[in-house]
Amino acid sequence: MTNIKEMMDGIRTLVTLKEFPDTVNALDQKLLWAFNELSDAMISHLNNDPIYDVQSEFIDVVFYILDFWGIAYRDRCNYKINQTMYLTEFDEFISPETPYSNMNEVFNLILVKLGKLTDKYKKGINWTEIEEGVADLMLELSNATYWYGKMRLDALDLNGVELHSPSEIFNTKLKKNLGKEKQFGQKRSISLKV
């Protein structure tokens, strides 16, 4: 398993290696890309793409949220980070029973929590509340990644099919991205004024 600190450290390494935007000026951009990745997950679901592909899109949202929080914490926070949240294993956020009544609820809850985090950030820099929003969103993304896969497997009556944990998917994607060479046009940068 992987804790949030290890995940954030991995994202910081990836951002540096790939020369992605890494300043407070990019915070809006990170949240925008998180919304974009969530929409990619929704599209993958609607296209009935493989379960792992949809789960992978949820993990892409995690990448951008940790990228956002890593920059914010490094450059803006003047208090000690919540060690309980920071050292929690990502898979420990998974509820023992599904918190979702249907597939749409999986996406809706993430959208609401991502919207709340964005709203907190836009209203002013209260880093304690933003950290709480990040923790709440990480909990939801861990649950969504696991329970989306479990609900789809159950609906397809695929008992015995291996379901990857959110940490496994995160680590696989991170290793894959760290191993890739930087390609022309890979640097994601947009201009956003909100």
C-alpha positions in Angstrom: 0.0 0.0 0.0 1.0 3.6 -0.4 0.4 6.6 1.9 -0.6 10.1 0.8 2.9 11.4 1.5 4.5 8.8 -0.7 1.9 9.5 -3.4 2.5 13.3 -3.2 6.3 12.8 -3.3 5.9 10.6 -6.4 3.8 13.3 -8.1 6.4 16.0 -7.2 9.1 13.8 -8.8 6.9 13.3 -11.9 6.1 17.1 -12.2 9.8 17.9 -12.0 10.9 15.2 -14.4 8.3 16.1 -17.0 8.7 19.9 -16.5 5.0 20.4 -15.9 4.0 23.8 -14.4 5.1 23.8 -10.8 4.3 27.2 -9.3 1.4 28.8 -7.4 0.4 30.4 -10.7 -0.6 26.9 -11.9 -3.0 26.0 -9.1 -6.1 27.0 -11.1 -4.8 24.9 -13.9 -4.3 21.8 -11.7 -7.9 22.0 -10.5 -9.1 22.5 -14.1 -7.2 19.4 -15.2 -8.7 17.4 -12.3 -12.2 18.3 -13.7 -11.0 17.3 -17.2 -9.9 13.9 -16.0 -13.2 13.4 -14.1 -15.0 14.1 -17.4 -12.7 11.6 -19.1 -13.8 9.0 -16.5 -17.4 9.8 -17.2 -16.9 9.4 -20.9 -15.1 6.1 -20.5 -17.9 4.8 -18.4 -20.5 5.9 -20.9 -18.5 4.3 -23.7 -18.5 1.1 -21.6 -14.7 1.1 -21.6 -12.9 -1.6 -19.6 -13.2 -1.2 -15.8 -9.5 -0.5 -15.3 -9.6 2.3 -17.9 -12.3 4.1 -15.9 -10.5 3.5 -12.6 -7.3 4.8 -14.2 -9.1 8.1 -15.0 -10.1 8.4 -11.3 -6.4 8.0 -10.5 -5.6 10.8 -13.0 -7.9 13.1 -10.9 -5.8 12.0 -7.8 -2.6 13.0 -9.7 -3.9 16.5 -10.3 -5.3 16.9 -6.7 -1.9 15.8 -5.2 -0.1 18.1 -7.7 -2.3 21.0 -6.6 -1.8 20.2 -2.9 1.9 19.7 -3.3 2.4 23.1 -4.8 0.0 24.8 -2.4 1.7 23.2 0.6 5.2 23.9 -0.5 4.7 27.5 -1.6 1.8 28.8 0.5 1.3 26.9 3.7 2.8 28.3 6.9 1.5 25.6 9.2 2.2 22.0 9.9 0.4 19.6 7.6 -2.1 17.2 9.1 0.1 14.2 9.7 -2.9 11.8 10.2 -4.2 12.5 6.7 -0.7 12.7 5.2 0.5 9.3 6.5 -2.8 7.5 5.9 -2.6 4.6 3.4 -4.7 5.5 0.3 -6.5 2.1 0.4 -7.5 2.7 4.1 -10.0 5.3 2.8 -12.1 2.5 1.2 -15.4 2.0 3.0 -16.1 -1.6 4.0 -19.5 -1.3 2.3 -20.3 0.6 -0.9 -21.3 4.2 -0.2 -22.9 4.4 -3.7 -26.4 3.3 -4.7 -25.6 3.5 -8.4 -22.9 4.3 -10.9 -24.0 7.9 -11.4 -23.6 8.6 -7.7 -19.9 7.7 -8.0 -19.3 10.5 -10.4 -21.7 13.0 -8.8 -20.1 12.7 -5.4 -16.6 13.3 -6.8 -17.9 16.2 -8.9 -19.5 17.8 -5.8 -16.4 17.4 -3.7 -14.1 18.7 -6.4 -16.4 21.6 -6.8 -16.3 22.3 -3.1 -12.5 22.2 -3.0 -12.3 24.6 -5.9 -14.8 26.9 -4.3 -12.9 26.9 -1.0 -9.7 27.7 -3.0 -11.4 30.5 -5.0 -13.0 32.2 -1.9 -9.7 32.7 -0.2 -6.6 31.0 1.1 -7.7 29.2 4.2 -5.3 26.3 4.0 -6.8 24.3 6.8 -10.1 24.2 5.0 -8.4 23.4 1.7 -6.5 20.6 3.3 -9.8 19.2 4.7 -11.2 19.5 1.2 -8.2 17.6 -0.3 -8.6 14.8 2.4 -12.4 14.6 1.7 -11.7 14.3 -2.0 -9.0 11.7 -1.6 -11.3 9.6 0.5 -14.0 9.9 -2.2 -11.5 9.1 -5.0 -10.2 6.0 -3.2 -13.8 4.8 -2.6 -14.8 5.6 -6.2 -11.8 3.8 -7.7 -12.5 0.6 -5.7 -16.3 0.6 -5.6 -16.7 1.5 -9.3 -14.7 -1.6 -10.2 -16.5 -3.8 -7.7 -20.0 -2.6 -8.8 -19.1 -3.1 -12.5 -17.7 -6.6 -11.8 -20.8 -7.5 -9.8 -23.1 -6.2 -12.5 -21.3 -8.3 -15.1 -21.4 -11.3 -12.7 -17.6 -11.6 -13.0 -16.8 -13.3 -9.7 -13.2 -14.2 -9.3 -11.8 -11.5 -11.6 -9.0 -9.7 -9.9 -9.8 -6.1 -8.8 -6.8 -3.8 -8.4 -6.6 -1.6 -5.4 -6.5 2.2 -5.8 -2.9 2.2 -4.6 -1.9 -0.5 -7.1 -3.4 1.5 -10.0 -1.7 4.7 -8.7 1.7 3.0 -8.5 1.4 1.4 -11.9 0.4 4.7 -13.5 3.2 6.6 -11.7 5.9 4.1 -12.7 4.7 4.1 -16.3 4.7 7.9 -16.4 8.1 8.2 -14.7 9.6 5.8 -17.2 8.4 7.7 -20.3 10.6 10.1 -22.1 9.4 13.6 -22.4 7.8 14.0 -25.8 7.2 17.1 -27.9 4.1 18.9 -26.9 3.7 16.8 -23.7 3.9 19.8 -21.4 0.3 20.7 -20.4 -0.1 24.4 -20.0 -3.1 26.6 -20.4 -3.9 30.2 -19.6 -6.8 30.5 -17.2 -8.2 33.6 -15.5 -11.0 32.8 -13.0 
